[in-house]
Amino acid sequence: MIKLIAISAALASCTLQANNNTPVTETKNSINISTKSIYDFKVEGLEGGTIDFSKFKGKKILIVNTASKCGYTKQYEGLQKLYETYKDKLVIVGFPANNFGGQEPGTNTEIQEFCKKNYGVTFPMAAKVSVKGDDTAPIFKWLCNKTENGVTDAEIKWNFGKFLLDEKGNLMQYFPSKVDPMNEEITSKL
């Protein structure tokens, strides 16, 4: 009977690994499935190409869902200032999204032109995504779910929500829209 239980556990481990392509490690009393890291994500860039998060190892990362026609749009200015001030140790990645009040209706090209013309944005911007709902981009599923990021659940309630990750890619904190990028709540962690 004991051998049958051990064989069943071993088969379950192999099945999990085969079905998910997720590394599985077995401990004495349980099986742990490793979570994906922020460094596993590659996303389409606003100007084309790919933003590969593994290239940001050793720097803090601030991920922000953005919109061009929002009351918080002026935060682009603060984000750019934050990026210029801390670019040796921080990368900011903006993700335009049209999930809140239709406030990002533009195409990737229109968004790119708006950001450069109005705010001089030089930090990386991803192609337009969804940050909530059935079509949520995988990176935001990871950021918003403790079961995936291993730290906390977060609910993005509006544009310009900010996720800060440490130099090892660990989620540190979520800041809601009202927290300005140059606020001490953020700068004190850099």
BALOBA-1460 file (C-alpha; in Angstrom, 3 decimals):
// residues 190
<rec num="1" residu="m" x="0.000" y="0.000" z="0.000"/>
<rec num="2" residu="i" x="2.798" y="2.460" z="0.896"/>
<rec num="3" residu="k" x="4.609" y="1.675" z="-2.380"/>
<rec num="4" residu="l" x="1.378" y="2.361" z="-4.313"/>
<rec num="5" residu="i" x="1.046" y="5.803" z="-2.660"/>
<rec num="6" residu="a" x="4.689" y="6.647" z="-3.446"/>
<rec num="7" residu="i" x="4.231" y="5.591" z="-7.089"/>
<rec num="8" residu="s" x="1.037" y="7.685" z="-7.352"/>
<rec num="9" residu="a" x="2.844" y="10.756" z="-5.971"/>
<rec num="10" residu="a" x="5.727" y="10.271" z="-8.402"/>
<rec num="11" residu="l" x="3.317" y="9.934" z="-11.338"/>
<rec num="12" residu="a" x="1.421" y="13.045" z="-10.235"/>
<rec num="13" residu="s" x="4.708" y="14.935" z="-10.186"/>
<rec num="14" residu="c" x="5.566" y="13.784" z="-13.710"/>
<rec num="15" residu="t" x="2.055" y="14.598" z="-14.949"/>
<rec num="16" residu="l" x="2.191" y="18.120" z="-13.524"/>
<rec num="17" residu="q" x="5.545" y="18.762" z="-15.124"/>
<rec num="18" residu="a" x="4.518" y="17.345" z="-18.492"/>
<rec num="19" residu="n" x="1.216" y="19.237" z="-18.647"/>
<rec num="20" residu="n" x="2.447" y="22.660" z="-17.566"/>
<rec num="21" residu="n" x="6.076" y="22.755" z="-18.657"/>
<rec num="22" residu="t" x="6.532" y="24.086" z="-15.137"/>
<rec num="23" residu="p" x="9.451" y="22.835" z="-13.068"/>
<rec num="24" residu="v" x="8.273" y="20.688" z="-10.201"/>
<rec num="25" residu="t" x="10.215" y="20.051" z="-7.030"/>
<rec num="26" residu="e" x="9.230" y="17.485" z="-4.472"/>
<rec num="27" residu="t" x="9.669" y="18.088" z="-0.757"/>
<rec num="28" residu="k" x="9.223" y="15.575" z="2.012"/>
<rec num="29" residu="n" x="5.503" y="16.227" z="2.475"/>
<rec num="30" residu="s" x="4.326" y="18.072" z="-0.638"/>
<rec num="31" residu="i" x="4.938" y="19.034" z="-4.239"/>
<rec num="32" residu="n" x="5.760" y="22.702" z="-5.002"/>
<rec num="33" residu="i" x="5.209" y="24.192" z="-8.451"/>
<rec num="34" residu="s" x="7.650" y="27.040" z="-9.156"/>
<rec num="35" residu="t" x="6.131" y="30.388" z="-10.100"/>
<rec num="36" residu="k" x="7.106" y="32.292" z="-13.205"/>
<rec num="37" residu="s" x="9.499" y="35.203" z="-12.739"/>
<rec num="38" residu="i" x="9.107" y="38.725" z="-14.144"/>
<rec num="39" residu="y" x="12.276" y="37.901" z="-16.081"/>
<rec num="40" residu="d" x="10.384" y="35.258" z="-18.066"/>
<rec num="41" residu="f" x="8.204" y="37.898" z="-19.729"/>
<rec num="42" residu="k" x="8.774" y="39.361" z="-23.175"/>
<rec num="43" residu="v" x="6.215" y="41.833" z="-24.499"/>
<rec num="44" residu="e" x="5.725" y="43.719" z="-27.727"/>
<rec num="45" residu="g" x="7.128" y="47.232" z="-27.656"/>
<rec num="46" residu="l" x="5.049" y="50.285" z="-28.577"/>
<rec num="47" residu="e" x="7.485" y="51.085" z="-31.399"/>
<rec num="48" residu="g" x="7.771" y="47.428" z="-32.444"/>
<rec num="49" residu="g" x="10.386" y="44.974" z="-31.324"/>
<rec num="50" residu="t" x="10.338" y="43.192" z="-27.997"/>
<rec num="51" residu="i" x="10.797" y="44.321" z="-24.416"/>
<rec num="52" residu="d" x="12.647" y="41.468" z="-22.687"/>
<rec num="53" residu="f" x="12.364" y="41.799" z="-18.912"/>
<rec num="54" residu="s" x="15.382" y="39.523" z="-18.358"/>
<rec num="55" residu="k" x="17.527" y="42.438" z="-19.585"/>
<rec num="56" residu="f" x="16.486" y="44.425" z="-16.493"/>
<rec num="57" residu="k" x="18.156" y="42.102" z="-13.950"/>
<rec num="58" residu="g" x="20.003" y="44.137" z="-11.353"/>
<rec num="59" residu="k" x="17.677" y="47.161" z="-11.657"/>
<rec num="60" residu="k" x="14.410" y="47.964" z="-9.980"/>
<rec num="61" residu="i" x="11.431" y="47.937" z="-12.346"/>
<rec num="62" residu="l" x="8.354" y="50.156" z="-12.182"/>
<rec num="63" residu="i" x="5.487" y="48.864" z="-14.341"/>
<rec num="64" residu="v" x="2.656" y="51.331" z="-14.964"/>
<rec num="65" residu="n" x="-0.658" y="50.992" z="-16.813"/>
<rec num="66" residu="t" x="-1.073" y="54.254" z="-18.725"/>
<rec num="67" residu="a" x="-3.689" y="56.204" z="-20.700"/>
<rec num="68" residu="s" x="-3.558" y="59.364" z="-22.822"/>
<rec num="69" residu="k" x="-6.955" y="60.863" z="-21.933"/>
<rec num="70" residu="c" x="-7.070" y="60.449" z="-18.164"/>
<rec num="71" residu="g" x="-6.974" y="62.882" z="-15.291"/>
<rec num="72" residu="y" x="-3.726" y="61.156" z="-14.267"/>
<rec num="73" residu="t" x="-2.117" y="61.458" z="-17.739"/>
<rec num="74" residu="k" x="0.065" y="64.292" z="-16.440"/>
<rec num="75" residu="q" x="1.880" y="61.573" z="-14.438"/>
<rec num="76" residu="y" x="3.824" y="60.845" z="-17.633"/>
<rec num="77" residu="e" x="5.830" y="63.954" z="-16.702"/>
<rec num="78" residu="g" x="6.630" y="62.548" z="-13.258"/>
<rec num="79" residu="l" x="7.427" y="59.126" z="-14.688"/>
<rec num="80" residu="q" x="9.877" y="60.672" z="-17.142"/>
<rec num="81" residu="k" x="11.500" y="62.714" z="-14.344"/>
<rec num="82" residu="l" x="11.732" y="59.591" z="-12.147"/>
<rec num="83" residu="y" x="13.297" y="57.664" z="-15.024"/>
<rec num="84" residu="e" x="15.864" y="60.378" z="-15.741"/>
<rec num="85" residu="t" x="16.731" y="60.768" z="-12.053"/>
<rec num="86" residu="y" x="17.163" y="57.058" z="-11.284"/>
<rec num="87" residu="k" x="17.896" y="55.459" z="-14.685"/>
<rec num="88" residu="d" x="21.140" y="53.908" z="-13.430"/>
<rec num="89" residu="k" x="19.156" y="51.724" z="-11.046"/>
<rec num="90" residu="l" x="15.537" y="51.869" z="-12.274"/>
<rec num="91" residu="v" x="13.701" y="51.069" z="-15.481"/>
<rec num="92" residu="i" x="10.117" y="52.148" z="-16.042"/>
<rec num="93" residu="v" x="7.880" y="50.279" z="-18.458"/>
<rec num="94" residu="g" x="4.579" y="51.862" z="-19.463"/>
<rec num="95" residu="f" x="1.675" y="49.722" z="-20.645"/>
<rec num="96" residu="p" x="-1.061" y="51.686" z="-22.429"/>
<rec num="97" residu="a" x="-4.474" y="50.184" z="-21.675"/>
<rec num="98" residu="n" x="-8.038" y="51.127" z="-22.592"/>
<rec num="99" residu="n" x="-9.739" y="49.379" z="-19.662"/>
<rec num="100" residu="f" x="-10.967" y="52.428" z="-17.775"/>
<rec num="101" residu="g" x="-13.455" y="54.839" z="-19.294"/>
<rec num="102" residu="g" x="-12.134" y="54.352" z="-22.834"/>
<rec num="103" residu="q" x="-9.273" y="56.699" z="-21.949"/>
<rec num="104" residu="e" x="-6.702" y="55.087" z="-24.255"/>
<rec num="105" residu="p" x="-8.514" y="54.769" z="-27.598"/>
<rec num="106" residu="g" x="-5.466" y="55.410" z="-29.796"/>
<rec num="107" residu="t" x="-3.361" y="53.051" z="-31.851"/>
<rec num="108" residu="n" x="0.188" y="52.191" z="-30.810"/>
<rec num="109" residu="t" x="1.510" y="54.786" z="-33.277"/>
<rec num="110" residu="e" x="-0.827" y="57.495" z="-31.949"/>
<rec num="111" residu="i" x="0.104" y="56.672" z="-28.345"/>
<rec num="112" residu="q" x="3.815" y="56.782" z="-29.166"/>
<rec num="113" residu="e" x="3.484" y="60.178" z="-30.869"/>
<rec num="114" residu="f" x="1.399" y="61.559" z="-27.974"/>
<rec num="115" residu="c" x="3.905" y="60.439" z="-25.318"/>
<rec num="116" residu="k" x="6.940" y="61.842" z="-27.124"/>
<rec num="117" residu="k" x="5.329" y="65.109" z="-28.232"/>
<rec num="118" residu="n" x="3.616" y="65.987" z="-24.940"/>
<rec num="119" residu="y" x="5.884" y="64.451" z="-22.290"/>
<rec num="120" residu="g" x="9.198" y="63.578" z="-23.974"/>
<rec num="121" residu="v" x="8.862" y="59.955" z="-22.854"/>
<rec num="122" residu="t" x="12.091" y="57.996" z="-23.317"/>
<rec num="123" residu="f" x="11.436" y="55.054" z="-20.993"/>
<rec num="124" residu="p" x="10.269" y="51.790" z="-22.607"/>
<rec num="125" residu="m" x="6.600" y="51.619" z="-23.564"/>
<rec num="126" residu="a" x="4.853" y="48.358" z="-24.372"/>
<rec num="127" residu="a" x="2.216" y="47.911" z="-27.041"/>
<rec num="128" residu="k" x="-1.356" y="48.495" z="-25.876"/>
<rec num="129" residu="v" x="-2.697" y="45.696" z="-23.655"/>
<rec num="130" residu="s" x="-5.597" y="44.854" z="-21.382"/>
<rec num="131" residu="v" x="-4.884" y="44.988" z="-17.641"/>
<rec num="132" residu="k" x="-8.132" y="43.471" z="-16.379"/>
<rec num="133" residu="g" x="-10.965" y="41.245" z="-17.522"/>
<rec num="134" residu="d" x="-11.007" y="38.084" z="-19.596"/>
<rec num="135" residu="d" x="-8.292" y="39.345" z="-21.954"/>
<rec num="136" residu="t" x="-5.803" y="40.467" z="-19.286"/>
<rec num="137" residu="a" x="-2.219" y="40.379" z="-20.545"/>
<rec num="138" residu="p" x="-0.212" y="37.541" z="-18.910"/>
<rec num="139" residu="i" x="2.238" y="39.961" z="-17.279"/>
<rec num="140" residu="f" x="-0.653" y="41.696" z="-15.470"/>
<rec num="141" residu="k" x="-2.124" y="38.354" z="-14.399"/>
<rec num="142" residu="w" x="1.263" y="37.670" z="-12.830"/>
<rec num="143" residu="l" x="1.506" y="41.123" z="-11.220"/>
<rec num="144" residu="c" x="-2.023" y="41.025" z="-9.765"/>
<rec num="145" residu="n" x="-2.165" y="37.476" z="-8.383"/>
<rec num="146" residu="k" x="-0.316" y="36.274" z="-5.300"/>
<rec num="147" residu="t" x="-0.594" y="32.704" z="-6.585"/>
<rec num="148" residu="e" x="1.603" y="33.772" z="-9.513"/>
<rec num="149" residu="n" x="3.907" y="36.480" z="-8.085"/>
<rec num="150" residu="g" x="4.250" y="34.927" z="-4.620"/>
<rec num="151" residu="v" x="3.827" y="38.267" z="-2.798"/>
<rec num="152" residu="t" x="0.414" y="39.911" z="-2.995"/>
<rec num="153" residu="d" x="-2.883" y="40.261" z="-4.785"/>
<rec num="154" residu="a" x="-3.488" y="43.664" z="-6.374"/>
<rec num="155" residu="e" x="-6.549" y="45.090" z="-8.045"/>
<rec num="156" residu="i" x="-5.939" y="47.760" z="-10.667"/>
<rec num="157" residu="k" x="-8.840" y="50.157" z="-10.220"/>
<rec num="158" residu="w" x="-7.809" y="52.870" z="-12.714"/>
<rec num="159" residu="n" x="-5.065" y="54.107" z="-15.022"/>
<rec num="160" residu="f" x="-1.551" y="54.753" z="-13.694"/>
<rec num="161" residu="g" x="-1.407" y="51.928" z="-11.151"/>
<rec num="162" residu="k" x="2.260" y="51.221" z="-10.383"/>
<rec num="163" residu="f" x="4.028" y="47.954" z="-9.555"/>
<rec num="164" residu="l" x="7.544" y="48.227" z="-8.097"/>
<rec num="165" residu="l" x="9.886" y="45.243" z="-8.346"/>
<rec num="166" residu="d" x="13.296" y="44.907" z="-6.723"/>
<rec num="167" residu="e" x="16.658" y="44.229" z="-8.385"/>
<rec num="168" residu="k" x="16.017" y="40.480" z="-8.262"/>
<rec num="169" residu="g" x="12.610" y="40.721" z="-9.931"/>
<rec num="170" residu="n" x="10.547" y="40.304" z="-6.769"/>
<rec num="171" residu="l" x="7.350" y="42.321" z="-6.501"/>
<rec num="172" residu="m" x="7.814" y="44.869" z="-3.722"/>
<rec num="173" residu="q" x="4.650" y="46.948" z="-3.720"/>
<rec num="174" residu="y" x="1.638" y="48.146" z="-5.683"/>
<rec num="175" residu="f" x="0.871" y="51.884" z="-5.691"/>
<rec num="176" residu="p" x="-2.588" y="53.079" z="-6.781"/>
<rec num="177" residu="s" x="-3.174" y="55.817" z="-9.357"/>
<rec num="178" residu="k" x="-3.244" y="58.674" z="-6.864"/>
<rec num="179" residu="v" x="0.388" y="58.082" z="-5.835"/>
<rec num="180" residu="d" x="2.484" y="60.442" z="-7.972"/>
<rec num="181" residu="p" x="5.627" y="58.883" z="-9.458"/>
<rec num="182" residu="m" x="7.919" y="61.359" z="-7.649"/>
<rec num="183" residu="n" x="6.141" y="60.810" z="-4.306"/>
<rec num="184" residu="e" x="8.396" y="59.779" z="-1.424"/>
<rec num="185" residu="e" x="6.378" y="56.558" z="-1.111"/>
<rec num="186" residu="i" x="8.105" y="55.486" z="-4.326"/>
<rec num="187" residu="t" x="11.417" y="57.398" z="-4.271"/>
<rec num="188" residu="s" x="12.268" y="56.182" z="-0.761"/>
<rec num="189" residu="k" x="12.309" y="52.617" z="-2.106"/>
<rec num="190" residu="l" x="14.798" y="53.427" z="-4.856"/>
